[in-house]
């Protein structure tokens, strides 16, 4: 196995373990109202604080990567997440636990912005057009798979032992991730333009904004619409199995969706590497996402619901590798960090706005029209992407870059 592959695997291992740590704490955080006696609104703010922090931190993280390289920001981001998780342990016995939890989530968001910007940039740096889609899919899959694995462990550890032990386990995994990166990930991002990069600079090229718009749309419907409303959908339609209630059923369906996404991340990236253009396979999976939400709009049975979740997960996962590889293909090396940071900003905005828009609308007009509208969004985003590609490259099917 060549060195570049080892570097990608080290990044995958790091992101998996830090995602694992993030998953461990997630089943506990929604229950903070019961544990600490704080209001549901404050619990919601604590849950969302990391995403809002990441929206702010994504641009500086991308600029930092282009200015000083990938190794130091990656290691720093992983250790920042470990420290943030230890903040949860302190919060349990603090006089103002909500302040500690909120601060820890903000710090976690800053750390994750550094990790995401560096992980994708490293994958772009150590691969070319013949392997970039696979590398992006593998890295994204590592981030994604760690989270559901941690969800299971977090629930088990907190039930068998206590909440504090679960938080310590999560911090331990984040620490392991940092150690792996420190020992195994070299510097991959060297630029002659480092001193000219401003801390808050984003990449506003047509290609980056076009890819980012697709990312915005996919996260809007996936995290913002599906994950935010699934428990309500299950409860309204009284769909259950094995005695699970709405929360248990929605958790099971989310796990199925994430597993489908993880499986197709590698497949989509690999196929895009062996084709002359990444666009055909990208649109195949955008169409799969369209079909999944269309089926979800009419699903009234468990079989249809599971099928819809699998299709949505496959569509989300299958686009990830080709989409990130396309962005790397179209971006010069010295701007890759900023391009990845900008793309992450748009994805986080989509995931953050989704619940704000869809939950009130579902209350007023129901699930079917909202899910049908969500089906159209990936296709609209794809059309915008084609327009952007044509404006920048003169073709809607740019060739896979071999740089």
C-alpha positions as CSV (number, residue, x, y, z in Angstrom):
1,X,0.0,0.0,0.0
2,X,1.5,3.4,-1.0
3,X,2.0,6.3,1.4
4,X,-0.9,8.3,0.0
5,X,-3.3,5.5,0.8
6,X,-2.0,5.2,4.4
7,X,-2.5,9.0,4.8
8,X,-6.2,8.6,3.7
9,X,-6.7,5.7,6.0
10,X,-5.2,7.6,8.9
11,X,-7.6,10.5,8.2
12,X,-10.5,8.0,8.0
13,X,-9.5,6.5,11.4
14,X,-9.2,9.9,13.0
15,X,-12.6,11.1,11.7
16,X,-14.2,7.8,12.6
17,X,-13.1,8.0,16.2
18,X,-14.0,11.6,16.6
19,X,-17.4,10.9,15.0
20,X,-17.7,8.0,17.3
21,X,-17.1,10.3,20.3
22,X,-19.7,12.7,19.0
23,X,-22.2,9.9,18.6
24,X,-21.7,8.8,22.2
25,X,-22.9,12.0,23.6
26,X,-25.8,12.6,21.2
27,X,-28.4,10.3,22.9
28,X,-27.7,12.0,26.2
29,X,-27.9,15.7,25.2
30,X,-31.6,15.8,24.2
31,X,-32.4,14.5,27.7
32,X,-30.5,17.3,29.5
33,X,-33.9,18.9,30.5
34,X,-34.6,15.8,32.6
35,X,-31.0,15.5,33.9
36,X,-30.4,19.1,34.8
37,X,-33.9,20.6,34.9
38,X,-33.3,23.2,32.2
39,X,-35.9,24.4,29.6
40,X,-36.5,22.6,26.3
41,X,-35.6,25.8,24.4
42,X,-32.2,25.9,26.1
43,X,-31.7,22.2,25.4
44,X,-32.4,23.0,21.7
45,X,-29.9,25.8,21.7
46,X,-27.2,23.6,23.3
47,X,-27.9,20.9,20.6
48,X,-27.6,23.5,17.8
49,X,-24.7,25.5,19.2
50,X,-22.0,23.4,17.5
51,X,-23.6,23.8,14.1
52,X,-23.9,27.6,14.5
53,X,-20.3,27.8,15.7
54,X,-19.2,25.8,12.7
55,X,-21.0,28.1,10.3
56,X,-18.9,31.0,11.7
57,X,-15.7,28.9,11.9
58,X,-15.7,27.2,8.5
59,X,-14.3,30.2,6.6
60,X,-11.4,30.8,9.0
61,X,-10.7,27.1,9.1
62,X,-10.5,26.9,5.3
63,X,-8.3,30.0,5.1
64,X,-6.0,28.6,7.9
65,X,-5.5,25.4,5.9
66,X,-4.4,27.4,2.8
67,X,-2.2,29.6,5.0
68,X,-0.3,27.1,7.2
69,X,-1.2,23.7,5.8
70,X,-3.3,20.7,7.0
71,X,-1.4,18.8,9.6
72,X,-1.5,21.4,12.5
73,X,-5.2,22.4,12.0
74,X,-6.3,18.7,11.8
75,X,-4.5,17.8,15.0
76,X,-5.6,20.9,16.8
77,X,-9.2,20.4,15.7
78,X,-9.3,16.8,17.0
79,X,-7.8,17.7,20.4
80,X,-10.1,20.7,20.7
81,X,-13.1,18.3,20.3
82,X,-11.6,16.1,23.0
83,X,-11.3,19.1,25.4
84,X,-14.8,20.1,24.6
85,X,-16.2,16.7,25.5
86,X,-14.4,16.8,28.8
87,X,-16.3,20.1,29.3
88,X,-19.5,18.0,29.5
89,X,-18.1,16.0,32.4
90,X,-17.4,19.3,34.3
91,X,-20.8,20.6,33.4
92,X,-22.6,17.8,35.2
93,X,-21.4,19.1,38.6
94,X,-21.0,22.8,37.8
95,X,-23.2,25.5,39.4
96,X,-24.2,26.7,35.9
97,X,-24.3,23.5,33.9
98,X,-26.1,25.1,31.0
99,X,-23.3,27.6,30.5
100,X,-20.7,24.8,30.5
101,X,-22.7,22.7,28.0
102,X,-23.3,25.6,25.7
103,X,-19.6,26.6,25.8
104,X,-18.5,23.0,25.2
105,X,-20.8,22.7,22.1
106,X,-19.4,26.0,20.7
107,X,-15.9,24.8,21.2
108,X,-16.8,21.4,19.6
109,X,-18.1,23.3,16.6
110,X,-14.8,25.2,16.2
111,X,-12.9,21.9,16.4
112,X,-15.1,20.1,13.9
113,X,-14.8,23.0,11.4
114,X,-11.0,22.5,11.5
115,X,-11.4,18.7,11.1
116,X,-13.8,18.9,8.2
117,X,-11.8,21.5,6.3
118,X,-8.5,19.6,6.7
119,X,-9.9,16.1,6.1
120,X,-11.3,16.9,2.7
121,X,-8.3,19.0,1.7
122,X,-5.9,16.2,2.6
123,X,-8.0,13.7,0.5
124,X,-7.7,16.2,-2.4
125,X,-4.0,16.7,-1.9
126,X,-3.0,13.0,-1.9
127,X,-5.2,11.9,-4.8
128,X,-5.7,12.7,-8.5
129,X,-8.6,12.4,-10.9
130,X,-8.3,8.6,-10.9
131,X,-8.7,8.2,-7.2
132,X,-10.1,11.5,-5.8
133,X,-13.7,10.4,-5.8
134,X,-12.9,7.2,-3.9
135,X,-10.7,9.1,-1.4
136,X,-13.5,11.7,-0.8
137,X,-16.1,8.9,-0.4
138,X,-13.9,7.0,2.1
139,X,-13.2,10.1,4.2
140,X,-16.8,11.1,4.2
141,X,-17.8,7.6,5.0
142,X,-15.4,7.5,8.0
143,X,-17.0,10.7,9.4
144,X,-20.5,9.4,8.8
145,X,-20.1,5.8,10.1
146,X,-18.5,6.8,13.4
147,X,-21.6,8.7,14.5
148,X,-24.2,5.9,14.4
149,X,-21.7,3.5,16.0
150,X,-21.2,6.1,18.8
151,X,-25.0,6.5,19.2
152,X,-25.3,2.8,20.1
153,X,-22.4,2.9,22.5
154,X,-23.5,6.1,24.1
155,X,-27.0,4.7,24.9
156,X,-25.5,1.4,26.3
157,X,-22.8,3.1,28.4
158,X,-25.1,5.7,29.9
159,X,-27.7,2.9,30.7
160,X,-25.2,0.5,32.2
161,X,-23.0,3.0,34.1
162,X,-23.9,6.7,34.1
163,X,-23.9,9.8,32.0
164,X,-20.5,11.0,33.2
165,X,-18.8,7.7,32.2
166,X,-20.3,8.0,28.7
167,X,-18.9,11.5,28.3
168,X,-15.5,10.3,29.5
169,X,-15.6,7.5,26.9
170,X,-16.5,10.1,24.2
171,X,-13.5,12.3,25.2
172,X,-11.3,9.2,25.1
173,X,-12.2,8.4,21.6
174,X,-11.6,12.0,20.5
175,X,-8.2,11.9,22.2
176,X,-7.4,8.6,20.3
177,X,-8.3,10.4,17.1
178,X,-5.9,13.2,17.8
179,X,-3.1,10.8,18.7
180,X,-3.6,8.9,15.4
181,X,-3.4,12.1,13.4
182,X,-0.3,13.3,15.3
183,X,1.5,10.0,14.6
184,X,0.4,9.2,11.1
185,X,-0.8,12.3,9.1
186,X,2.0,14.3,7.4
187,X,1.7,17.8,6.0
188,X,0.1,17.5,2.5
189,X,-0.8,21.1,1.7
190,X,2.1,23.3,0.6
191,X,1.3,26.6,-1.1
192,X,3.4,29.6,-2.4
193,X,0.5,32.0,-1.6
194,X,0.2,31.4,2.1
195,X,0.9,34.9,3.4
196,X,-1.8,36.4,1.1
197,X,-4.6,34.4,2.6
198,X,-6.9,36.5,4.9
199,X,-8.5,34.7,7.9
200,X,-12.1,35.3,6.9
201,X,-11.7,34.7,3.2
202,X,-14.1,32.4,1.4
203,X,-13.9,31.1,-2.1
204,X,-16.5,32.8,-4.3
205,X,-15.6,31.2,-7.6
206,X,-18.6,30.0,-9.6
207,X,-17.6,26.4,-9.3
208,X,-17.3,26.5,-5.5
209,X,-20.6,28.3,-5.1
210,X,-22.4,25.9,-7.6
211,X,-21.1,22.8,-5.8
212,X,-21.9,24.5,-2.4
213,X,-25.5,25.1,-3.6
214,X,-25.9,21.4,-4.2
215,X,-24.5,20.7,-0.7
216,X,-26.9,23.3,0.7
217,X,-29.9,21.6,-0.9
218,X,-28.9,18.1,0.0
219,X,-28.3,19.0,3.7
220,X,-31.5,21.0,3.8
221,X,-33.7,18.0,2.8
222,X,-31.6,15.3,4.5
223,X,-30.7,16.7,7.9
224,X,-33.0,19.7,8.0
225,X,-36.2,18.1,6.7
226,X,-36.0,14.2,7.0
227,X,-34.1,13.9,10.3
228,X,-36.0,16.8,11.9
229,X,-39.5,15.6,11.0
230,X,-39.1,11.8,11.0
231,X,-40.3,11.3,14.6
232,X,-43.4,13.4,13.9
233,X,-44.1,11.4,10.7
234,X,-43.8,8.1,12.4
235,X,-46.0,9.2,15.3
236,X,-48.7,10.7,13.0
237,X,-48.9,7.6,10.8
238,X,-48.6,5.2,13.8
239,X,-45.8,3.2,12.3
240,X,-44.2,0.8,14.7
241,X,-42.3,-2.5,15.0
242,X,-41.0,-4.7,17.8
243,X,-42.7,-2.5,20.3
244,X,-40.7,0.7,19.5
245,X,-42.4,4.0,20.1
246,X,-42.0,7.0,17.8
247,X,-38.5,8.0,19.1
248,X,-37.2,4.4,18.9
249,X,-38.7,3.9,15.4
250,X,-37.3,7.2,14.1
251,X,-33.9,6.4,15.5
252,X,-33.9,3.0,13.8
253,X,-34.9,4.6,10.5
254,X,-32.2,7.2,10.8
255,X,-29.7,4.4,11.4
256,X,-30.9,2.7,8.2
257,X,-30.6,5.9,6.3
258,X,-27.1,6.6,7.6
259,X,-25.9,3.1,6.8
260,X,-27.3,3.4,3.3
261,X,-25.5,6.7,2.9
262,X,-22.2,5.3,4.1
263,X,-22.4,2.3,1.8
264,X,-23.0,4.4,-1.3
265,X,-20.4,7.1,-0.5
266,X,-17.6,4.8,-1.6
267,X,-19.6,3.4,-4.5
268,X,-20.4,6.9,-5.9
269,X,-16.8,8.1,-5.6
270,X,-15.3,5.0,-7.1
271,X,-17.6,5.1,-10.2
272,X,-16.9,8.8,-10.7
273,X,-13.1,8.0,-10.8
274,X,-13.4,5.5,-13.6
275,X,-15.7,7.6,-15.8
276,X,-14.5,10.5,-18.0
277,X,-16.8,12.9,-16.1
278,X,-18.3,12.9,-12.6
279,X,-21.5,14.5,-13.7
280,X,-23.5,11.4,-14.9
281,X,-23.1,9.4,-11.7
282,X,-23.7,12.6,-9.6
283,X,-27.1,13.0,-11.4
284,X,-28.0,9.4,-11.0
285,X,-27.8,9.8,-7.2
286,X,-29.6,13.2,-7.3
287,X,-32.4,11.3,-9.1
288,X,-32.3,8.6,-6.4
289,X,-32.7,11.2,-3.7
290,X,-35.6,12.7,-5.7
291,X,-37.3,9.2,-5.9
292,X,-36.7,8.7,-2.1
293,X,-38.5,11.9,-1.1
294,X,-41.3,11.3,-3.6
295,X,-41.9,7.9,-2.1
296,X,-41.7,9.3,1.4
297,X,-44.4,11.8,0.5
298,X,-46.9,8.9,-0.1
299,X,-45.5,6.3,2.3
300,X,-48.1,5.0,4.7
301,X,-46.6,1.6,5.6
302,X,-43.3,0.5,7.2
303,X,-42.1,-1.1,4.0
304,X,-42.5,2.0,1.9
305,X,-41.0,4.1,4.7
306,X,-37.9,1.9,5.0
307,X,-37.5,1.9,1.2
308,X,-37.8,5.7,1.1
309,X,-35.1,6.1,3.8
310,X,-32.8,3.7,2.0
311,X,-33.2,5.7,-1.3
312,X,-32.7,9.0,0.5
313,X,-29.6,7.7,2.3
314,X,-28.2,6.2,-1.0
315,X,-28.9,9.5,-2.8
316,X,-27.2,11.6,-0.1
317,X,-24.2,9.2,0.2
318,X,-23.8,8.6,-3.5
319,X,-23.5,12.3,-4.3
320,X,-20.9,13.0,-1.6
321,X,-17.8,11.4,-3.2
322,X,-18.3,12.7,-6.7
323,X,-19.4,16.2,-5.5
324,X,-16.4,16.7,-3.3
325,X,-14.1,15.3,-5.9
326,X,-15.6,17.6,-8.6
327,X,-14.9,20.6,-6.3
328,X,-11.3,19.5,-5.9
329,X,-11.0,18.9,-9.7
330,X,-12.1,22.5,-10.4
331,X,-10.1,24.2,-7.6
332,X,-6.4,25.1,-7.8
333,X,-4.3,23.6,-4.9
334,X,-3.7,27.0,-3.3
335,X,-7.5,27.6,-2.8
336,X,-8.6,24.1,-1.8
337,X,-8.9,24.8,1.9
338,X,-11.1,27.9,1.3
339,X,-13.2,26.0,-1.2
340,X,-13.8,23.2,1.3
341,X,-14.6,25.7,4.0
342,X,-17.1,27.6,1.8
343,X,-18.7,24.3,0.8
344,X,-19.0,23.4,4.5
345,X,-20.6,26.8,5.3
346,X,-23.3,26.2,2.7
347,X,-23.9,22.6,3.9
348,X,-24.3,23.7,7.5
349,X,-26.6,26.6,6.5
350,X,-28.8,24.1,4.7
351,X,-28.9,21.7,7.6
352,X,-29.6,24.6,10.0
353,X,-32.3,26.2,8.0
354,X,-34.1,23.0,7.2
355,X,-35.9,22.4,10.6
356,X,-36.7,26.2,10.8
357,X,-38.5,26.1,7.5
358,X,-40.0,22.6,7.4
359,X,-41.4,22.1,10.9
360,X,-43.7,25.1,10.9
361,X,-44.9,24.3,7.3
362,X,-45.6,20.7,8.2
363,X,-47.8,21.9,11.1
364,X,-49.8,24.0,8.6
365,X,-50.0,22.0,5.4
366,X,-48.9,18.5,6.3
367,X,-46.1,16.1,5.4
368,X,-47.0,15.2,1.7
369,X,-46.5,18.6,0.1
370,X,-43.3,19.3,2.1
371,X,-41.7,16.0,1.2
372,X,-42.8,16.4,-2.4
373,X,-41.1,19.8,-2.5
374,X,-38.0,18.3,-0.9
375,X,-37.9,15.8,-3.7
376,X,-37.5,18.6,-6.2
377,X,-34.7,20.5,-4.4
378,X,-31.8,18.1,-5.3
379,X,-32.8,18.3,-9.0
380,X,-33.0,22.1,-8.9
381,X,-29.6,22.2,-7.2
382,X,-28.3,19.9,-10.0
383,X,-29.5,22.3,-12.7
384,X,-27.9,25.2,-10.9
385,X,-24.6,23.2,-10.8
386,X,-24.8,22.5,-14.6
387,X,-25.3,26.3,-15.2
388,X,-22.3,27.1,-13.0
389,X,-20.1,24.5,-14.7
390,X,-21.0,25.8,-18.1
391,X,-20.2,29.4,-17.1
392,X,-16.8,28.4,-15.8
393,X,-15.7,25.6,-18.1
394,X,-17.8,26.0,-21.2
395,X,-19.3,22.5,-20.8
396,X,-21.8,20.8,-18.6
397,X,-19.7,17.6,-18.4
398,X,-16.1,18.7,-17.5
399,X,-13.6,15.9,-17.7
400,X,-12.3,14.3,-14.6
401,X,-9.1,16.2,-13.6
402,X,-5.9,14.2,-13.4
403,X,-4.0,16.8,-11.4
